[in-house]
Amino acid sequence: MSARPPQGRRPGSTPRQPDSARQDQIVAALAPVVQGVGLELEDVEVRAVGRRLVLRVLVDSDHGVTLDEVATASTAVAEALEHTDVLGDEPYTLEVSSPGVDRPLTLPRHWVRSLGRLVAVTRSGGPALTGRITSVTDTEVDLEVDEKGRKRHVVIPLADITRAVVQVEFSRSAPEQSDAADLDADLDAADLDAADDVVTDDDADDPEGDDTDTDHHED
């Protein structure tokens, strides 16, 4: 799910900084703002599209993120950007969204939030495998792997994992499947649709606009 509020231009004539330095400044400026609305700043990405910058901000929390929370974070981030020069004087578009289910698991907290889910893992020093996350520590993860109908547990150091992505499940055939697991699978599928949702103010003025809603504010 995502909100794409403001397009703007910062006043002044601050020269463009190297991408890494600019990203660090953006994180430092926006992390407290996102925390202030009860969420966590997962990542920021800055890229140039034509003559305009696109700033993508990912927010998350232990309970997930609703569309209303994304919209609230989007407004807070937009207001914060009005009082900082981290984007220099270039015009920009802000996109605030929550990570989709295809977001790679890169931090221990990502694994904790995905407990019970099926994940595909690529690792160094061992074959790729797919298993269900049963436990996580700061240094390793325990996966329940199904091999020809027989289940076994594989403990993998997080440092050995080069890529891990949650797999979308629409059904589970295991006899011990619970109603909660069914609901979780349904929510996974809904997350994929919601990841493309965008909050907008434009549709009221553009009844024949496209299917993507976007908040746009010109400075």
N, C-alpha and C positions, 0 to 999 in steps of 0.2 A: 504494500500500500504506500502511496506517496502523495505528498503535497508539493506543488511546484509554484510557490508564490513568486517572489518579486523579481522583476527585472529592473535594474537600476544602474546608475553611474555614480561612483564615488567622487566627491569633489577633490580638488587638489591636483598635483602632478607627480605623484609617487611613481618612480620607475618600476617596471616589472622586475620581480625578484626571482631567483632560481626556484623551481617548482618545490623542492624539498624544504627550503627555508620558508616559502609561502605557506605550504601545508602545515608546517609546525606552528606557525603564527596563527593560522586559522583554527587549528585544534585548541591552542591555548586560549583563544578568544571565545570559542563557542562551547567548549566542554562545560564550563560553569553555567552557561545559559541553558543548555540541555538538561543538566542536572537539576536546575531550578524548576523545571516542569516535571520532575520525577522520572526522567529517562536517562539513558547513558549514550554518550557519543561513541558510536562504533567505528566510524571511518569518515573521512572527507576525501573528495576527489575534485581536482580542478583541471578543466581541460578547455582548450580554445576551440570554439566553433565559429568559423568565420571571424568577424571582428568582435565577437562577444565571448566572454568567459561563461562557462557553465560550472557552477559549484554544486556538487552533489553531496548531501549530508545524510549519513545513515544513523538512525537512532534505534535503540532497542531497550528491553528491560527483562527482568526475570519472569514477568507475567505475560510477555509479549507486548505488542503495541496495537492499539485500536486506531481506526482512521481519525477519530476525534483527537486522540493524543498526538498523532502525526501533524494534524492541522494546528494544534496548539504550539507544538515545537516549531513548526514552520513560521508562525507569526513571531514567536520569541526570537528565533534566529534572524529573521528579516529585520526586526527592530534593532538587534545588536549590531548587525552589519551597517546600519545607518550611522553608528557612532564609532566606527573603527575604519582604519584605512588599509586593512590587510589585503584588500583587492585592488588597491591603488585607485587610479581614476578611470579604469576600464569599465565599460558597460557589462553587466552580468545578468545571468538567470540563475535563480536559486531553486534547487530541487531537494526536498526533504522527504525521505522515505524510510521504511523499515526493511531490514534484510529479508529477502525471499528465502524459501526453503532450499534453494540451490546455492546459498551463500556458503563458501568453504568454512569449515570449522578450523580456526587458527589459534584460539585462546582456550585455556581451561574452562572459562565460564561458558563458552559456546558449547562445549561438550556437556557440561552440567545441564544446560537448558534443553539439551537434546536427549537426555536420559530416556531409555525405552524405545528410542527410534532406531530405524535401520540406517546404516551408514556405509558408504563405499569408501574404502581406505586404500590409498597408494602409499607404500612405505619403502624406505631404503633398507637393504639387507633382508628382504623377504618378499614373497609374492603379494600381489594385490588381493584383497578379500572384502567381503561384505558381511557385516554382522550387526547384531542389535547391541546397543550400548547398555551395559548392566551396571557399571560403576565407573567413577572417574576420580582421580586424585590430581594433584598439581603436576604430577610427572608421568602418569600412565593412565591408560584406559583399558577396561575389560570388555571384550566383545563376545557375545554368544553367536557362534557361527554354526550354521546348519549345513552339514555335509551328507548328502544322500539320505536325508531323514534322521540323521544322528546329530545331536547337538554337542558342541564342545566349546570351552572357553579359551580365548586367546588374549593374553595380556600384552599390550604394545606400549612401549615408551612413547610419549608424545613427541619427543625429540626425533624419533625415527619416522614420523608420519610426514610425508611430503604433500599430501592432499587428502582431504576428507570431505565428503558431501552427503548430506542427508538424502535418503531416497524417499520419493513420494509413494505412499502405499494407499491403495484404494480398497484393499481387503486383505485379511490375514486368514490363512487356512488352518492355523494351529488350533487344536480343539480347546486349548485354554484361553482362547481369545475372549476378552471381556468387552462389555459395552463401552467402557472408557476407551479401549483401543480403537473400537469402531469410530467413536466420536473424534479421536485424535486423527485418524486417517481422513475423515471428512474435513476436519479443519485444515489438514495439510493441503488438500485439494482446493479448499477455499482460499488458502494463502496464495496459491499460484494466481488465482484470479484477482485477489485483492492487491497483489503486488503491482498490478498495472493500473489500479484506481488512482485518480489524482483529484485533489480538491481544487475547485475553480470558482472564480467570480465571473469568468468570461461568458459562460453559457447563457446567462440572463440577457446579454447583449447580442448573442450570436446563436439564435435558435436553430440554425442549420449548421452549427459547428460540428467538428468531428466527435468521436466517442470519448476522447481523452479530455478530462476536465482539468483545468489549470488555473491557479491563482496567479494573476499577473498584475504587478503594480509598477508603474513607471515613475521614476524619480525625475 
